[in-house]
Amino acid sequence: MLKTTEPIRRGTPAFRRTTLAVFAAGFSTFALLYCVQPLMPVFSREFNVSPAASSLSVSLTAGLLAVSILIAGSISDAWGRKSVMVFSLAAAAALTVVSALMPGWRGFLTVRALEGVAFSGLPAVAMAYLSEEIHPGSVGLAMGIYIGGGALGGMAGRFTAGILTDLLSWRWALGAIGGFGVAAAVVFWRALPASVHFHPRPLELRGAVAAFLDHLRDAGLPWIFAEGFLLLGSFTTIYNYIGYRLLAPPYELSQTAVGAVFGVYVVGIGSSAWVGDLAGRLGRRKVMWATMTVMLAGLAVTLARPLVVIIAGLVIFTFGFFGSHSVASSWVGLRARHSKAQASALYLFFYYLGSSLLGAYGGFFWSAWAWRGIVGFIGALLVV
């Protein structure tokens, strides 16, 4: 079968294969990265660490991911998009299985840090691949489907972790989720079409640094990078500490029930694809304002005491987050004039750095002022 030089458009077999592959990749990435989030109270008890220290199981991974992403994009410029992404998915899944076997807290955190490095070969490279191979009129939908896979993976990883921890143990939970990650890597490898518009370049540190600096001098890109920092920082914080609230009186939910609360991620599957497509038709600036306002509204609703109202607030907040991220991430590839992998890497560097720093820092607000402190902290981030 001859390769076509035309960009991939929606409605074609190539588009369906591409979106299946990136959906599986997004699913695996978010499931493996955030499956430990509902287990933070378990880690606090088992390893005798504070909530802020327990959050390192997420923040350390995200922090190493943020730094490593800056290198991964340049490596993919030399080695090829698909090969780097396949290796990244497989390595991260294998390390998740290894983390389940670590006997001590320091060893566990070390493996989680290595997972952050392994993860780095997927997010920025996937964004670059889509911006290169997908038609501009279809890239918003494709990016939304990729992010929707992340939403489903985040939900499935957390929910599965909660159930298996109650039934067996957190170690069995992480081992099983690592196995799911291996299966997702195989689907990705088999389904993703080979790059057509990618042209390899020698791996040059000086050229990569020059590309980063050029993107940072752009009039618009740094603002999108800042949005990514605040968006994921807000999102990680609310889900890092909601488990502590719901496990305590008056709710006293089980670990399985707390994991089920993360089922609200399902709204992200629809919102990311729908909002990404809507932004392409109505304008990204207008849609971004709307989705961030939705996040603030959902955050305010979580201040209520009834459990059903808290969950409704999480649904609203989650819908707004995935819509905002879909708009911002597709905007980067369209705004960047060249070196799209480096532009995507910078966005995701700030995106995951926000998760790492702000998600951990939120622990101090929880310890000092409980849920009102969390809401005040996140509200300030979104207003900024």
C-alpha positions as CSV (number, residue, x, y, z in Angstrom):
1,M,0.0,0.0,0.0
2,L,1.5,3.3,-1.1
3,K,1.9,6.1,1.5
4,T,0.0,9.3,0.8
5,T,1.5,12.6,1.2
6,E,-1.8,14.2,2.0
7,P,-2.5,15.1,5.7
8,I,-4.8,12.6,7.4
9,R,-8.4,13.8,7.5
10,R,-11.3,12.8,9.7
11,G,-13.5,10.1,8.2
12,T,-10.6,8.2,6.6
13,P,-9.3,4.7,7.7
14,A,-5.9,6.3,8.5
15,F,-7.7,8.8,10.9
16,R,-9.5,6.0,12.6
17,R,-6.2,4.0,13.1
18,T,-4.4,7.1,14.3
19,T,-7.1,8.0,16.8
20,L,-7.3,4.4,18.1
21,A,-3.6,4.4,18.7
22,V,-3.4,7.8,20.4
23,F,-6.5,7.0,22.5
24,A,-4.7,3.9,23.7
25,A,-1.6,5.9,24.4
26,G,-3.5,8.6,26.3
27,F,-5.3,5.8,28.3
28,S,-2.1,4.1,29.3
29,T,-0.2,7.3,30.2
30,F,-2.9,8.7,32.6
31,A,-3.7,5.3,34.1
32,L,-0.1,4.5,34.9
33,L,0.8,8.1,36.0
34,Y,-2.2,8.7,38.3
35,C,-3.2,5.2,39.5
36,V,-1.4,6.0,42.8
37,Q,-3.5,9.1,43.5
38,P,-6.4,7.4,45.3
39,L,-3.8,5.3,47.2
40,M,-2.1,8.3,48.9
41,P,-4.0,7.8,52.2
42,V,-2.9,4.1,52.0
43,F,0.7,5.1,51.6
44,S,0.4,7.6,54.5
45,R,-0.7,4.7,56.8
46,E,1.5,1.9,55.5
47,F,4.8,4.0,55.2
48,N,3.9,6.4,58.0
49,V,4.3,9.6,55.9
50,S,2.4,12.9,55.8
51,P,-0.1,13.8,53.1
52,A,2.4,16.1,51.5
53,A,5.1,13.4,51.5
54,S,2.6,10.8,50.1
55,S,1.8,13.2,47.2
56,L,5.4,12.6,46.1
57,S,4.2,9.4,44.6
58,V,2.5,11.6,42.0
59,S,4.6,14.8,42.1
60,L,8.0,13.1,41.8
61,T,6.9,11.2,38.7
62,A,5.4,14.3,37.2
63,G,8.5,16.4,38.0
64,L,10.9,14.0,36.3
65,L,8.5,13.7,33.4
66,A,8.5,17.5,33.0
67,V,12.3,17.7,32.8
68,S,12.7,14.6,30.6
69,I,10.2,15.8,28.1
70,L,12.5,18.6,27.1
71,I,15.0,16.0,25.9
72,A,12.5,13.4,24.5
73,G,11.2,15.7,21.8
74,S,14.7,16.3,20.4
75,I,15.4,12.5,20.6
76,S,12.3,11.9,18.5
77,D,13.5,14.4,15.9
78,A,16.5,12.1,15.4
79,W,15.1,8.6,16.0
80,G,11.6,8.9,14.8
81,R,8.2,9.7,16.4
82,K,6.7,6.2,16.5
83,S,9.7,4.3,17.8
84,V,10.2,6.7,20.7
85,M,6.6,6.6,21.7
86,V,6.4,2.7,21.6
87,F,9.5,2.4,23.8
88,S,8.1,5.0,26.2
89,L,4.8,3.2,26.7
90,A,6.4,-0.2,27.2
91,A,9.0,1.0,29.6
92,A,6.6,2.9,31.8
93,A,4.3,-0.1,32.0
94,A,7.1,-2.4,33.0
95,L,8.3,0.0,35.7
96,T,4.8,0.2,37.2
97,V,5.0,-3.6,37.7
98,V,8.4,-3.2,39.3
99,S,7.1,-0.4,41.7
100,A,4.5,-2.9,43.1
101,L,7.4,-5.1,44.3
102,M,9.4,-2.4,46.1
103,P,9.4,-3.0,49.9
104,G,10.3,0.5,51.2
105,W,9.1,4.0,50.6
106,R,12.4,5.3,49.2
107,G,12.7,2.4,46.7
108,F,9.1,2.9,45.7
109,L,9.7,6.6,45.0
110,T,12.9,5.8,43.1
111,V,11.0,3.6,40.7
112,R,8.2,6.2,40.3
113,A,10.8,8.7,39.4
114,L,12.2,6.4,36.7
115,E,8.7,6.1,35.4
116,G,8.6,9.8,34.9
117,V,11.6,9.6,32.7
118,A,10.1,6.7,30.8
119,F,6.8,8.5,30.3
120,S,8.5,11.5,28.7
121,G,8.8,9.9,25.2
122,L,5.0,9.9,24.7
123,P,3.2,13.2,25.5
124,A,5.2,15.8,23.6
125,V,6.0,13.4,20.7
126,A,2.3,12.5,20.3
127,M,1.4,16.2,20.1
128,A,4.1,16.7,17.5
129,Y,3.0,13.6,15.5
130,L,-0.6,14.8,15.4
131,S,0.4,18.4,14.3
132,E,2.5,16.9,11.5
133,E,0.3,14.1,10.2
134,I,-3.3,15.4,10.8
135,H,-5.0,18.0,8.6
136,P,-5.3,21.4,10.5
137,G,-9.1,21.1,10.2
138,S,-9.0,17.7,12.0
139,V,-6.2,18.1,14.5
140,G,-8.5,19.6,17.2
141,L,-10.7,16.5,17.1
142,A,-7.7,14.1,17.0
143,M,-6.1,15.9,20.0
144,G,-9.4,15.8,21.8
145,I,-9.6,12.0,21.3
146,Y,-6.1,11.6,22.5
147,I,-6.9,13.6,25.7
148,G,-10.2,11.7,26.0
149,G,-8.1,8.5,26.2
150,G,-6.2,10.1,29.0
151,A,-9.5,10.9,30.7
152,L,-10.7,7.3,30.5
153,G,-7.3,6.0,31.5
154,G,-7.2,8.3,34.6
155,M,-10.6,7.1,35.6
156,A,-9.9,3.4,35.0
157,G,-6.5,3.5,36.7
158,R,-7.8,5.1,39.8
159,F,-11.0,3.0,40.0
160,T,-9.1,-0.2,39.4
161,A,-6.5,0.7,42.0
162,G,-9.3,1.4,44.6
163,I,-11.1,-1.9,43.9
164,L,-8.0,-4.1,43.9
165,T,-6.6,-2.5,47.0
166,D,-9.8,-3.3,48.9
167,L,-9.9,-6.8,47.5
168,L,-6.2,-7.7,47.6
169,S,-3.6,-5.0,48.2
170,W,-2.2,-1.9,46.6
171,R,0.7,-4.0,45.3
172,W,-1.6,-6.3,43.3
173,A,-3.4,-3.2,42.1
174,L,-0.3,-1.6,40.6
175,G,0.8,-4.9,39.1
176,A,-2.5,-5.3,37.3
177,I,-2.5,-1.7,36.0
178,G,1.1,-2.2,34.7
179,G,-0.2,-5.2,32.7
180,F,-3.0,-3.1,31.2
181,G,-0.2,-0.6,30.2
182,V,1.7,-3.4,28.3
183,A,-1.5,-4.2,26.4
184,A,-2.0,-0.6,25.4
185,A,1.5,-0.4,24.1
186,V,0.9,-3.3,21.8
187,V,-2.3,-1.7,20.5
188,F,-0.5,1.6,19.9
189,W,2.4,-0.2,18.1
190,R,0.1,-2.1,15.8
191,A,-2.4,0.7,15.0
192,L,-0.4,3.9,14.6
193,P,0.4,4.7,10.9
194,A,4.1,5.4,10.2
195,S,5.1,9.1,9.9
196,V,4.9,10.6,6.4
197,H,5.6,14.2,7.0
198,F,8.4,13.7,9.6
199,H,11.9,14.4,8.4
200,P,14.7,13.2,10.8
201,R,17.3,15.6,11.9
202,P,20.6,15.0,13.7
203,L,20.5,15.2,17.5
204,E,22.0,18.6,18.2
205,L,21.8,20.1,21.7
206,R,22.6,23.6,20.4
207,G,19.8,23.4,17.9
208,A,17.3,22.2,20.5
209,V,18.2,25.0,22.9
210,A,17.9,27.6,20.1
211,A,14.4,26.2,19.3
212,F,13.3,26.4,22.9
213,L,14.5,30.0,23.2
214,D,12.8,30.9,20.0
215,H,9.5,29.5,21.2
216,L,9.9,31.3,24.6
217,R,10.3,34.6,22.6
218,D,7.1,34.1,20.7
219,A,4.3,36.6,21.6
220,G,1.7,33.9,22.3
221,L,3.3,30.5,23.2
222,P,4.6,31.4,26.7
223,W,1.1,32.4,27.7
224,I,-0.2,29.0,26.6
225,F,2.7,27.3,28.5
226,A,1.7,29.3,31.7
227,E,-1.9,28.1,31.2
228,G,-0.7,24.5,31.1
229,F,1.2,25.0,34.4
230,L,-1.8,26.4,36.2
231,L,-4.4,24.0,34.6
232,L,-2.8,20.6,35.6
233,G,-1.5,22.1,38.9
234,S,-5.2,22.8,39.8
235,F,-6.5,19.5,38.5
236,T,-3.9,17.4,40.3
237,T,-4.4,19.3,43.6
238,I,-8.1,18.7,43.7
239,Y,-7.8,15.0,43.0
240,N,-4.8,14.5,45.3
241,Y,-6.7,15.6,48.4
242,I,-10.3,14.7,47.7
243,G,-9.5,11.1,48.9
244,Y,-8.4,12.4,52.3
245,R,-11.7,14.4,52.6
246,L,-14.0,11.5,51.6
247,L,-12.2,8.8,53.7
248,A,-12.7,11.0,56.8
249,P,-15.9,11.7,58.7
250,P,-18.7,12.4,58.0
251,Y,-18.3,10.4,54.7
252,E,-15.9,7.6,55.7
253,L,-16.0,6.0,52.2
254,S,-14.2,2.8,51.4
255,Q,-11.1,2.8,49.2
256,T,-13.3,1.3,46.4
257,A,-15.8,4.1,46.8
258,V,-13.2,6.8,46.6
259,G,-11.8,5.1,43.5
260,A,-15.3,5.2,42.0
261,V,-15.5,8.9,42.6
262,F,-12.8,9.2,39.9
263,G,-15.4,7.8,37.5
264,V,-16.3,11.5,36.9
265,Y,-13.3,11.4,34.5
266,V,-15.7,10.0,32.0
267,V,-17.0,13.5,31.2
268,G,-13.5,14.4,30.0
269,I,-13.8,11.8,27.2
270,G,-16.6,13.8,25.7
271,S,-15.6,17.3,26.7
272,S,-12.0,17.1,25.3
273,A,-13.1,15.9,21.8
274,W,-16.2,18.2,21.7
275,V,-14.5,21.3,23.0
276,G,-11.4,20.7,20.8
277,D,-13.7,20.6,17.8
278,L,-15.7,23.6,19.0
279,A,-12.6,25.7,19.5
280,G,-11.6,25.1,15.9
281,R,-14.9,26.6,14.7
282,L,-15.6,29.3,17.3
283,G,-12.1,30.4,18.2
284,R,-9.7,29.1,20.8
285,R,-9.6,32.2,22.9
286,K,-13.3,32.4,23.5
287,V,-13.7,28.7,24.2
288,M,-10.7,28.8,26.7
289,W,-12.3,31.6,28.7
290,A,-15.5,29.6,28.9
291,T,-13.9,26.3,30.0
292,M,-11.8,27.9,32.7
293,T,-15.0,29.7,34.0
294,V,-16.6,26.3,34.2
295,M,-13.7,25.0,36.3
296,L,-14.1,27.8,38.8
297,A,-17.9,27.1,39.0
298,G,-17.3,23.4,39.7
299,L,-14.6,24.2,42.3
300,A,-17.1,26.5,44.2
301,V,-19.7,23.7,44.2
302,T,-17.3,21.3,46.0
303,L,-17.5,23.5,49.1
304,A,-21.0,22.0,49.8
305,R,-21.3,19.2,52.4
306,P,-23.7,16.7,50.7
307,L,-21.7,14.0,48.9
308,V,-23.8,14.1,45.8
309,V,-23.2,17.9,45.4
310,I,-19.4,17.4,45.9
311,I,-19.4,14.9,43.1
312,A,-21.4,17.2,40.9
313,G,-18.8,19.9,41.5
314,L,-16.1,17.5,40.5
315,V,-18.0,16.6,37.3
316,I,-18.2,20.3,36.4
317,F,-14.6,21.0,37.3
318,T,-13.4,17.9,35.3
319,F,-15.4,18.9,32.2
320,G,-13.9,22.3,32.2
321,F,-10.3,21.0,32.7
322,F,-10.3,18.5,29.9
323,G,-11.9,21.1,27.6
324,S,-9.3,23.7,28.5
325,H,-6.4,21.3,28.1
326,S,-7.7,20.2,24.7
327,V,-7.8,23.8,23.5
328,A,-4.4,24.7,24.8
329,S,-2.5,21.6,23.6
330,S,-3.9,21.8,20.1
331,W,-3.1,25.6,20.0
332,V,0.6,24.9,20.7
333,G,1.1,22.9,17.5
334,L,-0.8,25.4,15.4
335,R,1.0,28.4,16.8
336,A,4.5,27.1,16.6
337,R,6.1,28.0,13.3
338,H,8.8,25.3,13.4
339,S,10.3,22.7,15.8
340,K,6.9,21.5,16.8
341,A,8.2,18.7,19.0
342,Q,10.2,21.3,21.0
343,A,7.1,23.5,21.3
344,S,5.0,20.6,22.5
345,A,7.8,19.6,24.9
346,L,7.8,23.1,26.5
347,Y,4.1,23.1,26.9
348,L,4.2,19.7,28.6
349,F,7.2,20.7,30.7
350,F,5.2,23.5,32.3
351,Y,2.1,21.3,32.3
352,Y,3.6,18.5,34.3
353,L,5.8,20.9,36.4
354,G,2.5,22.4,37.6
355,S,1.3,19.0,38.6
356,S,4.5,18.3,40.4
357,L,5.0,21.6,42.3
358,L,1.4,22.7,42.9
359,G,0.1,19.2,43.6
360,A,2.6,18.7,46.3
361,Y,2.3,22.3,47.7
362,G,-1.5,21.8,48.0
363,G,-0.7,19.4,50.9
364,F,0.2,22.3,53.1
365,F,-3.1,24.0,52.4
366,W,-4.9,20.7,53.3
367,S,-3.0,20.3,56.5
368,A,-3.6,23.9,57.6
369,W,-7.2,24.6,56.4
370,A,-8.6,21.3,55.1
371,W,-10.9,21.5,52.1
372,R,-11.4,25.3,52.3
373,G,-7.7,25.7,52.0
374,I,-7.6,23.5,48.9
375,V,-10.5,25.4,47.3
376,G,-8.8,28.8,48.1
377,F,-5.5,27.6,46.6
378,I,-7.0,26.3,43.4
379,G,-9.3,29.2,43.0
380,A,-6.3,31.6,43.2
381,L,-4.5,29.6,40.5
382,L,-7.4,29.7,38.1
383,V,-8.0,33.4,38.7
384,V,-4.4,34.0,37.7
